[in-house]
Amino acid sequence: MSRKLAAIFATGAAAALVVGSLIAMALVHENPPKPTSASSVTPSETPTTTPTNDPTDQPSETPSNTPDNHSGSPAADPTAAAAAGNKKVVFFSFDDGPDPYWTPKILAVLQKYGAHATFFELGNMQAAHPGLREQVLAAGNTIGSHSISHPQLTAISAARRHHEIFDGPQSKCFRPPYGASNPKVRADIKAAGMVQVLWDVDPRDWARPGVNAIYNNIMHNAHRRNIILMHDGGGDRGQTVAALDKALQSLKAQGYSFPAMDC
């Protein structure tokens, strides 16, 4: 009797094992595991822009059939001629103007020290304050384009980017707002007959950290042939004017001169 019971139990266990396997196979067939693929990962598309004044950082492709509304040929390096012979020079530049109050004050400080600068102007500011462009040029300075309305050119449509670059202030130099650039921006700048000009020293005068903070930043970071970024528009520039006066006095005592860039 025990042998018969053992045989029955063995047969039942085998049957149960077969039934369990069939059920498991059915479940796997109905709910297959999802495949893992590296192609499903979306890479970050946030560009990192570091200001650089390398004039060779230009794309080789130039859009065809694009009108050029800027006269003259841009210099490969707008600082080269003024700094020839390893001269002890620094280049001051001012963005976001012209401003009817602050631009004349900056011009007066520059004149006080026999200095010149390059003003990267906005098209809408030029239109709002006619005559200031001529005042800047008459004092021996040069003018660069800073677009029409100061958008981030890497974040707008191709049509608007083209308009902001091609229809902005007339110049041979272009400084993209926020320093935001990429191959498409540089291609449009080149096609418009301009060279991209950024900066070496940003004393953060736009943040109004205090006259001494702006001055110390300039004095600690400015070296031969550096381009210094400052502002004559976009708000109260009283600190900028005062810090510029101190910096020019100190740098001139060190033997520096202050030419405008070839723009």
Beta strands, then each sheet from edge to edge (+ up, - down):
strand 1: 91-95
strand 2: 117-121
strand 3: 142-145
strand 4: 173-174
strand 5: 195-196
strand 6: 227-231
sheet 1: 3+ 2+ 1+ 6+
sheet 2: 4+ 5+
end
